[in-house]
Amino acid sequence: MLNAVRTCFKKYAVFSGGASRPEYWWFFLFYLVVAILLALTRLRPLVYLWYLVALLPLLAVTVRRHHDAGRSGWWIFTGLIWPWAVILLCYPSKTFGNRYVPGAFAGPEVTEAGVHASTLTCPHCGKLRLPGQNYCGGCGARLDVE
């Protein structure tokens, strides 16, 4: 929990990248608990100061959470519809093809650089073969892997 809160305050106004589900929800819980405790003290200046200090990191971590799930940060405006917003923030991380998180695995890339003209078809039935295919999809013959 402390690590998530520390990370959110380190990335005070960073709206790029991603934030995992635990990071978001631990920071949200921390924000909520502090707000409730300060409200119980009935010291309005402290409550307003907390809202001012913690608003930007809360917005930033919410945008990063949407990015981590593979959505644009503009989805933050769905917060006006509470049940829908909570469902969106509970989505798992998108690890393949996520354009919002740098370093996310883009997925397998299929190229034909290693395929030669002689290996494009099965020698027995002539059916086209895919790169790295060990058995023919047409006749089932074992294909020599080069």
N, C-alpha and C positions, 0 to 999 in steps of 0.2 A: 504494500500500500504506500509506504513512504517513498519508494522508488518511483511509483507512478506520479505522485504529487510533486516530487522533486523534478521529474522530467517535464511535467507540464509547466512548472514555473521557469525552468531553464529555457523552454521553448515558448516564452511568454506570448509572443505575437507571431509565431511561425505558423503560417497557414498551408505550407507545402509539406509533402510527405504523408506518412500515415501514422495512425495511433491504434494500437490493438484494443480489443474489447475490454480486457482487464484495466488497461491504462485509462481508458475513458471512464469506465464505471467507478473505479476507485477514486479518481479525481472528482467525479460528480458527487459521490458519497461524502468526500471530504468537504467539498463546497457546501453541500446541504447541511451537514452537521455543524460546521462553523457558523453558517447563517442562522440556524435555529438557536445555537448557544448564544450568539450575539443578540438575537431578538429577545431571548429570555432576560437578558441584562437590562433591557429597556433603555439602552443608551443609543438613541437614534443616530448620532454622528458616527459611532463605531460601525453600526449596521450599514449605513450608506458608504462609509469608507471601504468596508469589506466588498460591497457590491461593485464599487469602482475599481478596486484592486484586482478582484477575481473575475470580472466580466470578460476581459480580453483573453486570458488563458482558457476560460471555459468555451468561448466561441472558437478559439483556435483549435482546441482539442476536439471539438465537435466536427469541425471541418475536416481535420485530419482523420477522424474516425470514418467519415463518409468516404474520404479518399481511399482508406484502407479496404473498404468494402467494394471499391471499384466504381464509386459514383462521384459526381462533381460536388464540390463544396456548396454549390448553390442549393443543394437539397436541404440545407439547414432551414430554409424557409418553410419546410413541411412541418416545422415545430409548432405551427399554429393548429395542426390537427394532431393532438397528443398521442392517441393510440398508434397512429401511423408512424409518427416520429420515433417512438420507442421501438417499434418493430424494425424500422430501418437501422437503428443504432445497434440492434442485436445481431445483425447479419454477420456471418463469418468473414474473415479476411479473404480477399481475392488474391491468390498467389500467382495465377497464370494470366498474362496479358493485361496486367493492371497498369494503365498509362499514368496514373496519378502518383504512384510510389516508385521512386527511382530504385533500380536494382531488383525489381520484381521479375521473376522468371517469365520470359516472353512466350515460352512454350517451345515444343520441338519445331525445328526448321527442317523441312524436307527439301533437299537440293539434289540435283542429278549430276553434280560435279564428279563423283566417283563412279558413275555408271558409264560404261563404254558401249559402243554400238553393238558389240557381240553379246552383251549380257542383258539387252533389253527384252528379249523374248526367251521363252522356254525352248530348248533344243528339241524336245520331243513333240510338243503340240503347237508351238508357235504363239502361245498366249503371252501377252505383255506381262512383265514382272516388275515388281516394285524394288527399289533399292533396299538391300539387306534381307530380302525374302529368301528363305532357305528351301521352301517347297512350292511347287507350282500350284496355283489356285485352280487350274483347269484339269490337269491329269494327275496331280499329286506326286509327280516325280521329284526326287531330290535334286536341287540345283547346286552347282558348284559355286561356293562363295569365294570371290577373289579378293 
